[in-house]
Amino acid sequence: MFSGIVAAVGVVEEVSPSEDSDVAVRLSVEDKDLLARVDVGGSVACAGVCLTVVDKGSGFTVNVSKETLGATNLKHWNAGTKVNLELPLRMGDPMDGHMVQGHVDGVGRVESVVQIAGSYTLMADTEINIETDLIARYLESLLKDNRINNETME
């Protein structure tokens, strides 16, 4: 879970194919406090998308799956792209912002932007029907993971 509050801005250093046909993205991070909290195997929200850290040095590397590339704008990242970074919430962290998972189910298209006082309201259109498609996908994943069975569904 993430708070939705951007902790730092990273810069894409390199985008390259990884061994398992996904894409490896190396990010440089100047914020040493943020980097100290990043662990291999841990999660970081990069531009709002929850990704797993697979390597760490002066920055860190995340793998981006084909499914994630298809469901996000991460496919447009290249060297020099600036990326908002968020660390996962830890027990005891302030609950500022919003509780978000960073799991992306599709891409929307901004239809309009309306400024109201100091804020903006965005209206977006999506290719998926949230009420049916997302619930069906969630139930399918529960069935696949054996967390529910046919008796539970009835």
N, C-alpha and C positions, 0 to 999 in steps of 0.2 A: 504494500500500500504506500502511496505517496501523498504528499500534502497539496501538490499542484503549485507550490512555491518554488520558483527557480532559484537554485543555490549558486550557480556559476554558469558561465558560458564557455563551452569547449570549442575547439576548432578541429575540423576533420583534417588529418594529416595525409591519410591514404585510404583508398577503397580498393580492395583486391579480392579475387575469388579465394575462398577458403577450401580446405581439404574435402569437406563434405558437400560441396557445390553450393553452399550458401555464400554470403558475402561477408568478408571481415572488414570492419571499419576501425581504423586506428584514430583516436582522438587525442589531441594535446590539451592539457588542463594546467592553467597557471595557478589556480587556487589550491595551494598545498594542503589546506585544511580539508577540503572536499576530497582530494586525492588520498589523503590518509584514511578516510572512511570507506574507500572503494576496495573491495576484496575480490579476488578471482573466485568465480562461482556466485558472486552476489549480483544484485540487480541495480541498475541505474536507469532512470527514465531519461531518454535522449530525445529531445523534441517531443516529449510527452509519451513516448513509446517505451515500454518496459523491455530492457535488453539485458542479457547476461554477460558479465565481464569474463573474458577468456584469457586475458593476459594483462599484466600491469608493469609499468616502468615509470618513466617520467610522465606518462599519460596512461591510457588504457585502451584495450581492444575489445570490441563487442562483435559477436556474429549476428548477422541479420538473415533470417531465413527467407526462402523464396515466397512463402505465404505472407510474411510481414512486408516484404518489398512490394507485393501485389496489393496490399491493403493500406499502404501508407505513402507518403511522399518521400520516404527515405531513398527511393530509387533515384532521386535527383541529387543526392549528396555527391560532392566531389571535393578534392583538396581545396581547403580554404572556406568551406561552408561552416558558418557559425551555428552551434547547436546548444539550445538551452538544456541544462543538466539539473536533475533532481535526485536526491538520495532517498532511499526508502525510509519510512518512519520507523523509529525504534521506540520501544516501551519507554515512556517518560518524556518523549518529545512533545513540544507544544502542538496542539491540534489546530494550528492556523490554516487558512486556505480551505481546501476541500479534500475529502478522502477520494482518491482516484486510484485505479488499478494500473493504468498504463497499457491495458490490453486493447488493441485496436481491431475492430470488426469490419471496417470499411472506410471509404473516403467520401467526403461530402463536397458539394460545390456551393460556394457562397453565392447566394441569390441577391442579398441586399445587406447593407450596413447602415444602421441608423444611430446617430450620436444623440444621446440623452444626457444632458449635463456633462459630467466628466467621464462618462462611460459610453461604451458602444454595444449595440445589440446586433448580433449577426443572425441572419436567417439563412439556413442551409438546406439543400436538397440532397438526399442520399440515394444510392442505388439499392439499398436494402430497406425492408420494412421492419422497423425495430420491434414492433409488437409481435410479429410472427417469426421472422427469420432468426433473430437473436435468441428468442426463447427456444426455438427448435434446435439451434446449434448447441445451446447450453444443455438441453435434455439429452441430446445425442452424445455429448461428451460425458455426461453422468452415466449413461448406459454403457458406453465403451469402457469407462473406468470401473464398472461394476459397483457404483455407489448407490444405484437404485436398480430395481428389477421390475418385471412386468406386474407383479402383485402390488408393488408400491404405486405404480402408475394408475391402477384401477380405482 
